[in-house]
Amino acid sequence: MKIKIHDMEYEVIKNEKDAIDIEQLEDSITDYFDSFDYILGDYAYGKLRLKGFNDKGNKNFKPYNDIANLESYIKDYCAYGCRHFVISKVKPLK
């Protein structure tokens, strides 16, 4: 499934417990997340939290935001069994 937020197109990779709320995501996402390949959204105490991740080929790559660590991040920093989602930026065709 693809979604559009602030003129950016994203593909939904994971939508655990039907977590995506487009309106809330539109209100929460800022241009800070434009440089990330993936965005994780999780809910803690009813609030949406966002975290950006990148592929190793991204010029903004840092080890702490390596997409390979996504599952570890969810396990270590998100509430057990929480609603969460992962979206990836759809790259335009060249």
N, CA, C and O atoms as a printed pandas DataFrame, in Angstrom:
     atom_number atom_name residue_name chain_id  residue_number  x_coord  y_coord  z_coord
0              1         N          MET        A               1    0.845   -1.171    0.000
1              2        CA          MET        A               1    0.000    0.000    0.000
2              3         C          MET        A               1    0.894    1.239    0.000
3              4         O          MET        A               1    1.908    1.283    0.696
4              5         N          LYS        A               2    0.513    2.232   -0.778
5              6        CA          LYS        A               2    1.262    3.487   -0.824
6              7         C          LYS        A               2    0.417    4.595   -0.228
7              8         O          LYS        A               2   -0.808    4.610   -0.353
8              9         N          ILE        A               3    1.111    5.532    0.430
9             10        CA          ILE        A               3    0.446    6.692    1.019
10            11         C          ILE        A               3    1.222    7.940    0.632
11            12         O          ILE        A               3    2.414    7.865    0.335
12            13         N          LYS        A               4    0.552    9.088    0.635
13            14        CA          LYS        A               4    1.212   10.342    0.308
14            15         C          LYS        A               4    1.082   11.279    1.495
15            16         O          LYS        A               4   -0.014   11.520    1.999
16            17         N          ILE        A               5    2.229   11.806    1.936
17            18        CA          ILE        A               5    2.278   12.729    3.070
18            19         C          ILE        A               5    3.125   13.928    2.652
19            20         O          ILE        A               5    4.289   13.768    2.285
20            21         N          HIS        A               6    2.556   15.104    2.705
21            22        CA          HIS        A               6    3.273   16.338    2.352
22            23         C          HIS        A               6    4.033   16.201    1.024
23            24         O          HIS        A               6    5.227   16.496    0.965
24            25         N          ASP        A               7    3.372   15.767   -0.011
25            26        CA          ASP        A               7    3.940   15.625   -1.359
26            27         C          ASP        A               7    5.054   14.595   -1.460
27            28         O          ASP        A               7    5.784   14.577   -2.451
28            29         N          MET        A               8    5.200   13.738   -0.459
29            30        CA          MET        A               8    6.165   12.632   -0.514
30            31         C          MET        A               8    5.366   11.341   -0.544
31            32         O          MET        A               8    4.369   11.192    0.163
32            33         N          GLU        A               9    5.823   10.403   -1.380
33            34        CA          GLU        A               9    5.141    9.130   -1.459
34            35         C          GLU        A               9    5.915    8.091   -0.653
35            36         O          GLU        A               9    7.140    8.006   -0.738
36            37         N          TYR        A              10    5.182    7.305    0.127
37            38        CA          TYR        A              10    5.754    6.267    0.971
38            39         C          TYR        A              10    5.034    4.948    0.715
39            40         O          TYR        A              10    3.853    4.921    0.368
40            41         N          GLU        A              11    5.767    3.868    0.892
41            42        CA          GLU        A              11    5.173    2.547    0.830
42            43         C          GLU        A              11    5.105    1.995    2.246
43            44         O          GLU        A              11    6.070    2.089    3.005
44            45         N          VAL        A              12    3.973    1.425    2.593
45            46        CA          VAL        A              12    3.806    0.836    3.920
46            47         C          VAL        A              12    4.473   -0.533    3.911
47            48         O          VAL        A              12    4.069   -1.425    3.165
48            49         N          ILE        A              13    5.492   -0.693    4.742
49            50        CA          ILE        A              13    6.236   -1.947    4.855
50            51         C          ILE        A              13    5.627   -2.830    5.934
51            52         O          ILE        A              13    5.533   -4.048    5.781
52            53         N          LYS        A              14    5.214   -2.197    7.029
53            54        CA          LYS        A              14    4.658   -2.926    8.170
54            55         C          LYS        A              14    3.594   -2.043    8.806
55            56         O          LYS        A              14    3.774   -0.832    8.933
56            57         N          ASN        A              15    2.483   -2.659    9.207
57            58        CA          ASN        A              15    1.402   -1.922    9.846
58            59         C          ASN        A              15    0.828   -2.797   10.962
59            60         O          ASN        A              15   -0.269   -3.343   10.844
60            61         N          GLU        A              16    1.594   -2.915   12.041
61            62        CA          GLU        A              16    1.254   -3.794   13.160
62            63         C          GLU        A              16    0.060   -3.241   13.933
63            64         O          GLU        A              16    0.086   -2.109   14.415
64            65         N          LYS        A              17   -0.980   -4.054   14.042
65            66        CA          LYS        A              17   -2.200   -3.703   14.773
66            67         C          LYS        A              17   -2.884   -2.473   14.185
67            68         O          LYS        A              17   -3.429   -1.646   14.916
68            69         N          ASP        A              18   -2.848   -2.362   12.845
69            70        CA          ASP        A              18   -3.495   -1.258   12.125
70            71         C          ASP        A              18   -3.092    0.100   12.711
71            72         O          ASP        A              18   -3.941    0.927   13.044
72            73         N          ALA        A              19   -1.777    0.306   12.826
73            74        CA          ALA        A              19   -1.227    1.462   13.541
74            75         C          ALA        A              19   -1.272    2.769   12.767
75            76         O          ALA        A              19   -1.282    3.836   13.382
76            77         N          ILE        A              20   -1.300    2.726   11.451
77            78        CA          ILE        A              20   -1.192    3.974   10.686
78            79         C          ILE        A              20   -2.477    4.787   10.787
79            80         O          ILE        A              20   -3.572    4.317   10.477
80            81         N          ASP        A              21   -2.298    6.012   11.230
81            82        CA          ASP        A              21   -3.358    7.019   11.239
82            83         C          ASP        A              21   -2.807    8.166   10.384
83            84         O          ASP        A              21   -1.962    8.937   10.839
84            85         N          ILE        A              22   -3.287    8.267    9.157
85            86        CA          ILE        A              22   -2.730    9.227    8.188
86            87         C          ILE        A              22   -2.787   10.656    8.726
87            88         O          ILE        A              22   -1.808   11.393    8.610
88            89         N          GLU        A              23   -3.906   11.055    9.306
89            90        CA          GLU        A              23   -4.022   12.432    9.811
90            91         C          GLU        A              23   -2.999   12.714   10.908
91            92         O          GLU        A              23   -2.366   13.770   10.918
92            93         N          GLN        A              24   -2.842   11.777   11.818
93            94        CA          GLN        A              24   -1.878   11.978   12.900
94            95         C          GLN        A              24   -0.452   11.992   12.350
95            96         O          GLN        A              24    0.386   12.766   12.812
96            97         N          LEU        A              25   -0.180   11.144   11.375
97            98        CA          LEU        A              25    1.143   11.114   10.759
98            99         C          LEU        A              25    1.430   12.427   10.037
99           100         O          LEU        A              25    2.537   12.956   10.136
100          101         N          GLU        A              26    0.451   12.955    9.317
101          102        CA          GLU        A              26    0.626   14.240    8.632
102          103         C          GLU        A              26    0.930   15.363    9.622
103          104         O          GLU        A              26    1.731   16.253    9.337
104          105         N          ASP        A              27    0.288   15.314   10.777
105          106        CA          ASP        A              27    0.520   16.340   11.802
106          107         C          ASP        A              27    1.882   16.192   12.466
107          108         O          ASP        A              27    2.446   17.176   12.945
108          109         N          SER        A              28    2.418   14.973   12.499
109          110        CA          SER        A              28    3.657   14.701   13.234
110          111         C          SER        A              28    4.915   14.764   12.383
111          112         O          SER        A              28    5.972   15.165   12.872
112          113         N          ILE        A              29    4.819   14.379   11.134
113          114        CA          ILE        A              29    6.012   14.292   10.294
114          115         C          ILE        A              29    6.443   15.695    9.856
115          116         O          ILE        A              29    5.609   16.522    9.489
116          117         N          THR        A              30    7.727   15.945    9.898
117          118        CA          THR        A              30    8.278   17.239    9.495
118          119         C          THR        A              30    9.338   17.009    8.420
119          120         O          THR        A              30    9.659   15.869    8.085
120          121         N          ASP        A              31    9.872   18.096    7.890
121          122        CA          ASP        A              31   10.914   17.969    6.860
122          123         C          ASP        A              31   12.191   17.341    7.411
123          124         O          ASP        A              31   13.054   16.940    6.630
124          125         N          TYR        A              32   12.332   17.246    8.711
125          126        CA          TYR        A              32   13.468   16.545    9.314
126          127         C          TYR        A              32   13.566   15.116    8.777
127          128         O          TYR        A              32   14.668   14.596    8.603
128          129         N          PHE        A              33   12.439   14.490    8.519
129          130        CA          PHE        A              33   12.413   13.099    8.088
130          131         C          PHE        A              33   12.640   12.921    6.586
131          132         O          PHE        A              33   12.683   11.789    6.104
132          133         N          ASP        A              34   12.786   14.011    5.843
133          134        CA          ASP        A              34   13.000   13.920    4.392
134          135         C          ASP        A              34   14.273   13.169    4.024
135          136         O          ASP        A              34   14.330   12.561    2.955
136          137         N          SER        A              35   15.280   13.192    4.862
137          138        CA          SER        A              35   16.564   12.559    4.538
138          139         C          SER        A              35   16.605   11.072    4.883
139          140         O          SER        A              35   17.590   10.399    4.580
140          141         N          PHE        A              36   15.558   10.553    5.509
141          142        CA          PHE        A              36   15.534    9.146    5.904
142          143         C          PHE        A              36   14.844    8.282    4.855
143          144         O          PHE        A              36   13.877    8.705    4.222
144          145         N          ASP        A              37   15.356    7.063    4.680
145          146        CA          ASP        A              37   14.757    6.109    3.750
146          147         C          ASP        A              37   13.529    5.439    4.347
147          148         O          ASP        A              37   12.610    5.062    3.620
148          149         N          TYR        A              38   13.508    5.289    5.668
149          150        CA          TYR        A              38   12.426    4.601    6.373
150          151         C          TYR        A              38   12.023    5.407    7.602
151          152         O          TYR        A              38   12.842    6.107    8.197
152          153         N          ILE        A              39   10.759    5.299    7.969
153          154        CA          ILE        A              39   10.283    5.928    9.198
154          155         C          ILE        A              39    9.498    4.886    9.986
155          156         O          ILE        A              39    8.589    4.240    9.465
156          157         N          LEU        A              40    9.869    4.743   11.235
157          158        CA          LEU        A              40    9.144    3.886   12.176
158          159         C          LEU        A              40    8.250    4.793   13.006
159          160         O          LEU        A              40    8.696    5.817   13.524
160          161         N          GLY        A              41    7.003    4.414   13.127
161          162        CA          GLY        A              41    6.078    5.119   14.005
162          163         C          GLY        A              41    5.574    4.142   15.046
163          164         O          GLY        A              41    5.108    3.056   14.704
164          165         N          ASP        A              42    5.662    4.517   16.316
165          166        CA          ASP        A              42    5.117    3.666   17.373
166          167         C          ASP        A              42    4.344    4.534   18.345
167          168         O          ASP        A              42    4.548    5.745   18.426
168          169         N          TYR        A              43    3.461    3.895   19.073
169          170        CA          TYR        A              43    2.610    4.612   20.013
170          171         C          TYR        A              43    3.007    4.275   21.442
171          172         O          TYR        A              43    3.069    3.108   21.828
172          173         N          ALA        A              44    3.273    5.316   22.218
173          174        CA          ALA        A              44    3.587    5.177   23.638
174          175         C          ALA        A              44    2.681    6.144   24.388
175          176         O          ALA        A              44    2.688    7.348   24.129
176          177         N          TYR        A              45    1.907    5.606   25.317
177          178        CA          TYR        A              45    0.980    6.417   26.103
178          179         C          TYR        A              45    0.040    7.224   25.205
179          180         O          TYR        A              45   -0.293    8.370   25.505
180          181         N          GLY        A              46   -0.384    6.600   24.089
181          182        CA          GLY        A              46   -1.331    7.233   23.178
182          183         C          GLY        A              46   -0.728    8.273   22.245
183          184         O          GLY        A              46   -1.452    8.897   21.469
184          185         N          LYS        A              47    0.568    8.466   22.307
185          186        CA          LYS        A              47    1.237    9.462   21.464
186          187         C          LYS        A              47    2.062    8.770   20.386
187          188         O          LYS        A              47    2.690    7.741   20.634
188          189         N          LEU        A              48    2.052    9.345   19.191
189          190        CA          LEU        A              48    2.847    8.826   18.081
190          191         C          LEU        A              48    4.285    9.313   18.209
191          192         O          LEU        A              48    4.542   10.510   18.340
192          193         N          ARG        A              49    5.228    8.351   18.167
193          194        CA          ARG        A              49    6.657    8.681   18.164
194          195         C          ARG        A              49    7.214    8.235   16.826
195          196         O          ARG        A              49    6.841    7.178   16.318
196          197         N          LEU        A              50    8.107    9.035   16.250
197          198        CA          LEU        A              50    8.699    8.719   14.957
198          199         C          LEU        A              50   10.208    8.597   15.080
199          200         O          LEU        A              50   10.840    9.317   15.854
200          201         N          LYS        A              51   10.779    7.681   14.309
201          202        CA          LYS        A              51   12.233    7.472   14.279
202          203         C          LYS        A              51   12.627    7.167   12.846
203          204         O          LYS        A              51   11.997    6.328   12.202
204          205         N          GLY        A              52   13.649    7.825   12.335
205          206        CA          GLY        A              52   14.118    7.617   10.969
206          207         C          GLY        A              52   15.245    6.610   10.895
207          208         O          GLY        A              52   16.073    6.514   11.800
208          209         N          PHE        A              53   15.265    5.857    9.797
209          210        CA          PHE        A              53   16.311    4.874    9.518
210          211         C          PHE        A              53   16.765    5.020    8.073
211          212         O          PHE        A              53   16.023    5.518    7.226
212          213         N          ASN        A              54   17.999    4.578    7.799
213          214        CA          ASN        A              54   18.545    4.649    6.446
214          215         C          ASN        A              54   19.196    3.347    6.016
215          216         O          ASN        A              54   19.615    2.533    6.839
216          217         N          ASP        A              55   19.267    3.173    4.697
217          218        CA          ASP        A              55   20.077    2.111    4.108
218          219         C          ASP        A              55   21.530    2.558    4.162
219          220         O          ASP        A              55   21.812    3.750    4.288
220          221         N          LYS        A              56   22.442    1.616    4.069
221          222        CA          LYS        A              56   23.871    1.960    4.117
222          223         C          LYS        A              56   24.305    2.848    2.953
223          224         O          LYS        A              56   25.297    3.567    3.068
224          225         N          GLY        A              57   23.587    2.810    1.849
225          226        CA          GLY        A              57   23.942    3.632    0.691
226          227         C          GLY        A              57   23.522    5.088    0.803
227          228         O          GLY        A              57   23.906    5.897   -0.042
228          229         N          ASN        A              58   22.752    5.445    1.811
229          230        CA          ASN        A              58   22.292    6.818    1.989
230          231         C          ASN        A              58   23.453    7.675    2.498
231          232         O          ASN        A              58   24.179    7.265    3.404
232          233         N          LYS        A              59   23.629    8.866    1.914
233          234        CA          LYS        A              59   24.743    9.740    2.320
234          235         C          LYS        A              59   24.629   10.186    3.774
235          236         O          LYS        A              59   25.625   10.595    4.369
236          237         N          ASN        A              60   23.432   10.114    4.354
237          238        CA          ASN        A              60   23.219   10.506    5.748
238          239         C          ASN        A              60   23.280    9.322    6.707
239          240         O          ASN        A              60   22.914    9.450    7.876
240          241         N          PHE        A              61   23.735    8.186    6.227
241          242        CA          PHE        A              61   23.780    6.966    7.036
242          243         C          PHE        A              61   24.665    7.135    8.271
243          244         O          PHE        A              61   25.778    7.655    8.198
244          245         N          LYS        A              62   24.144    6.689    9.384
245          246        CA          LYS        A              62   24.900    6.589   10.637
246          247         C          LYS        A              62   24.565    5.218   11.222
247          248         O          LYS        A              62   23.441    4.747   11.049
248          249         N          PRO        A              63   25.496    4.567   11.904
249          250        CA          PRO        A              63   25.229    3.232   12.447
250          251         C          PRO        A              63   23.986    3.164   13.343
251          252         O          PRO        A              63   23.292    2.147   13.356
252          253         N          TYR        A              64   23.702    4.232   14.088
253          254        CA          TYR        A              64   22.552    4.195   14.996
254          255         C          TYR        A              64   21.215    4.284   14.260
255          256         O          TYR        A              64   20.170    4.023   14.855
256          257         N          ASN        A              65   21.231    4.653   12.963
257          258        CA          ASN        A              65   19.966    4.665   12.227
258          259         C          ASN        A              65   19.986    3.677   11.053
259          260         O          ASN        A              65   19.307    3.887   10.047
260          261         N          ASP        A              66   20.754    2.621   11.187
261          262        CA          ASP        A              66   20.849    1.559   10.180
262          263         C          ASP        A              66   19.549    0.754   10.172
263          264         O          ASP        A              66   19.137    0.245   11.215
264          265         N          ILE        A              67   18.909    0.633    9.031
265          266        CA          ILE        A              67   17.647   -0.101    8.932
266          267         C          ILE        A              67   17.825   -1.566    9.341
267          268         O          ILE        A              67   16.859   -2.220    9.734
268          269         N          ALA        A              68   19.030   -2.073    9.253
269          270        CA          ALA        A              68   19.292   -3.454    9.679
270          271         C          ALA        A              68   19.032   -3.636   11.178
271          272         O          ALA        A              68   18.832   -4.759   11.641
272          273         N          ASN        A              69   19.036   -2.540   11.933
273          274        CA          ASN        A              69   18.806   -2.597   13.379
274          275         C          ASN        A              69   17.352   -2.331   13.770
275          276         O          ASN        A              69   17.052   -2.161   14.952
276          277         N          LEU        A              70   16.462   -2.295   12.803
277          278        CA          LEU        A              70   15.070   -1.944   13.073
278          279         C          LEU        A              70   14.424   -2.855   14.116
279          280         O          LEU        A              70   13.848   -2.368   15.088
280          281         N          GLU        A              71   14.513   -4.145   13.927
281          282        CA          GLU        A              71   13.851   -5.064   14.862
282          283         C          GLU        A              71   14.441   -4.956   16.265
283          284         O          GLU        A              71   13.712   -5.052   17.252
284          285         N          SER        A              72   15.750   -4.759   16.360
285          286        CA          SER        A              72   16.376   -4.564   17.678
286          287         C          SER        A              72   15.871   -3.284   18.327
287          288         O          SER        A              72   15.616   -3.252   19.531
288          289         N          TYR        A              73   15.724   -2.229   17.529
289          290        CA          TYR        A              73   15.221   -0.960   18.056
290          291         C          TYR        A              73   13.805   -1.139   18.596
291          292         O          TYR        A              73   13.491   -0.671   19.690
292          293         N          ILE        A              74   12.950   -1.817   17.827
293          294        CA          ILE        A              74   11.574   -2.043   18.269
294          295         C          ILE        A              74   11.570   -2.812   19.590
295          296         O          ILE        A              74   10.832   -2.471   20.514
296          297         N          LYS        A              75   12.393   -3.841   19.669
297          298        CA          LYS        A              75   12.459   -4.668   20.879
298          299         C          LYS        A              75   12.973   -3.878   22.087
299          300         O          LYS        A              75   12.453   -4.019   23.194
300          301         N          ASP        A              76   13.998   -3.046   21.867
301          302        CA          ASP        A              76   14.660   -2.357   22.977
302          303         C          ASP        A              76   14.037   -1.018   23.370
303          304         O          ASP        A              76   14.121   -0.619   24.531
304          305         N          TYR        A              77   13.412   -0.320   22.416
305          306        CA          TYR        A              77   12.969    1.048   22.698
306          307         C          TYR        A              77   11.466    1.282   22.575
307          308         O          TYR        A              77   10.981    2.363   22.909
308          309         N          CYS        A              78   10.736    0.297   22.105
309          310        CA          CYS        A              78    9.287    0.436   21.997
310          311         C          CYS        A              78    8.622   -0.432   23.061
311          312         O          CYS        A              78    9.184   -1.439   23.492
312          313         N          ALA        A              79    7.442   -0.042   23.474
313          314        CA          ALA        A              79    6.704   -0.826   24.464
314          315         C          ALA        A              79    6.372   -2.192   23.876
315          316         O          ALA        A              79    6.049   -2.309   22.693
316          317         N          TYR        A              80    6.454   -3.207   24.699
317          318        CA          TYR        A              80    6.197   -4.575   24.254
318          319         C          TYR        A              80    4.796   -4.676   23.652
319          320         O          TYR        A              80    3.808   -4.295   24.280
320          321         N          GLY        A              81    4.729   -5.194   22.429
321          322        CA          GLY        A              81    3.448   -5.414   21.761
322          323         C          GLY        A              81    2.744   -4.153   21.301
323          324         O          GLY        A              81    1.551   -4.189   21.001
324          325         N          CYS        A              82    3.457   -3.040   21.239
325          326        CA          CYS        A              82    2.815   -1.777   20.876
326          327         C          CYS        A              82    2.386   -1.762   19.407
327          328         O          CYS        A              82    2.901   -2.512   18.578
328          329         N          ARG        A              83    1.445   -0.898   19.123
329          330        CA          ARG        A              83    1.068   -0.630   17.735
330          331         C          ARG        A              83    2.227    0.118   17.094
331          332         O          ARG        A              83    2.754    1.067   17.675
332          333         N          HIS        A              84    2.621   -0.304   15.909
333          334        CA          HIS        A              84    3.684    0.403   15.210
334          335         C          HIS        A              84    3.595    0.151   13.708
335          336         O          HIS        A              84    2.917   -0.769   13.249
336          337         N          PHE        A              85    4.294    0.993   12.961
337          338        CA          PHE        A              85    4.324    0.856   11.508
338          339         C          PHE        A              85    5.693    1.271   10.988
339          340         O          PHE        A              85    6.448    1.975   11.659
340          341         N          VAL        A              86    5.992    0.818    9.781
341          342        CA          VAL        A              86    7.216    1.219    9.091
342          343         C          VAL        A              86    6.814    1.606    7.673
343          344         O          VAL        A              86    6.131    0.852    6.979
344          345         N          ILE        A              87    7.249    2.794    7.253
345          346        CA          ILE        A              87    7.028    3.230    5.883
346          347         C          ILE        A              87    8.377    3.513    5.241
347          348         O          ILE        A              87    9.324    3.908    5.921
348          349         N          SER        A              88    8.464    3.312    3.933
349          350        CA          SER        A              88    9.712    3.618    3.217
350          351         C          SER        A              88    9.422    4.631    2.132
351          352         O          SER        A              88    8.367    4.597    1.498
352          353         N          LYS        A              89   10.352    5.519    1.926
353          354        CA          LYS        A              89   10.215    6.553    0.915
354          355         C          LYS        A              89   10.277    5.898   -0.460
355          356         O          LYS        A              89   11.167    5.094   -0.736
356          357         N          VAL        A              90    9.321    6.251   -1.318
357          358        CA          VAL        A              90    9.330    5.759   -2.683
358          359         C          VAL        A              90   10.252    6.683   -3.474
359          360         O          VAL        A              90   10.024    7.889   -3.571
360          361         N          LYS        A              91   11.291    6.086   -4.031
361          362        CA          LYS        A              91   12.264    6.875   -4.782
362          363         C          LYS        A              91   11.745    7.101   -6.204
363          364         O          LYS        A              91   11.274    6.164   -6.848
364          365         N          PRO        A              92   11.829    8.329   -6.690
365          366        CA          PRO        A              92   11.351    8.599   -8.047
366          367         C          PRO        A              92   12.186    7.867   -9.086
367          368         O          PRO        A              92   13.385    7.662   -8.899
368          369         N          LEU        A              93   11.549    7.479  -10.172
369          370        CA          LEU        A              93   12.284    6.823  -11.267
370          371         C          LEU        A              93   13.155    7.859  -11.952
371          372         O          LEU        A              93   12.769    9.018  -12.104
372          373         N          LYS        A              94   14.348    7.416  -12.366
373          374        CA          LYS        A              94   15.284    8.359  -13.014
374          375         C          LYS        A              94   15.164    8.246  -14.514
375          376         O          LYS        A              94   15.861    8.950  -15.245
